[in-house]
Amino acid sequence: MTTILRTRDLTKVYQGKEAVKHVNMNIKQGEIYGFLGPNGAGKTTVMKMITNLVKPTAGEIEFFGEKMTDQSYEMLKRMGCIIEYPVFYDKLTARENLKLHGEYMGYYDTKAMEEALELVKLTGVDKKAVKQFSLGMKQRLGIARAVMTKPELLILDEPINGLDPLGIKELREVFRMLSREYGMTLLVSSHILGEVEQIADTIGVIREGVLVEEVTMDTIRSQNTQYIELITGECSKAVYILEHKLGLSNFKVLDSRTIRIYDGIQQLELNKALAEADVELESLSKKHHSLEDHFMELMGGEGIA
């Protein structure tokens, strides 16, 4: 698979402090690349450098094998993006905003504009000014504007902010379609790990400006381990039963109430042993190691928010 975008030692310094440190990303053509990291980790700064909104202090960016410079205007036309919050002419309608964007871009395909509005389910709002739109509707319009010119690379910074669960599901399907049917490459940052897990082919994890991992979701899934999660107010007593009554050793105590058991034991046998020892359970369930678990391990327990 062809690498469409590559960064080499990409670095950005603000007021003497490195916000992004020697980042080497490799995004392949047609894939969905999920970009993860806590607030302030450097995700938006990296995206701004890729789209030439911010100049790197050091390092370089290659798009289709060509080095990006201040004069890469034609190259930038091959990208679509929403960085942070999408801004519109509030007194104009959605269609008028897209038409104006097309004029800026030298793109006059009216059919593509209508297809983009239909794609994000924003048809039937012809007479409504954008200032009357909800946050979710503005987010949809931002995506329509980003995709209407049929970019080869679509960069979306927190694209599902402000959307309800139905809207998130619909956009998840749109992203998959753009990748699978249109061959579009997507670079998507999000705080919602479960959504990234469902759509991404590859993830990049950034922390304090450093890209700590770049890995395919297939690799993460192949490492996924099933386990039994036990939640009880009598954790110490439960640990004693696991070790001395059941002879288990491959388990992990996460906190004062939660134990994960990786040994191959049936839930029924485990439940019976704990019940006989009068260990009160809040829950006992089979789970698997998810992207969220993987991310939290990389972050050393630090959350994404």
Buried (B, 14 or more C-beta within 10 A) or exposed (E): EEEBBBBBEBBBBEEEEBBBBBBEBBBBBBBBBBBBBBEEBBBBBBBBBBBBBBEBBBBEBBBBEEEBEEEBEEBBBBBBBBBEEBEBEEEBBBBBBBBBBBEEBEBEEEEBBBBBBEBBBBEEBEEEBBEEBEEBBBBBBBBBBBBBBBBBBBBBBBBBBBBEEEBBBBBBEBBBEBBEEBEBBBBBBBBBBEBBBBBBBBBBBBBBBBBBBBBBBEEBBEEBEEBBBBBBEBBEBBBEBBEEEBEBEEBEBEEEBBBBBBBEBEEEEBBEBBEEEEBEBEEBEEEEBBBBBBBBEBBEEBEBE
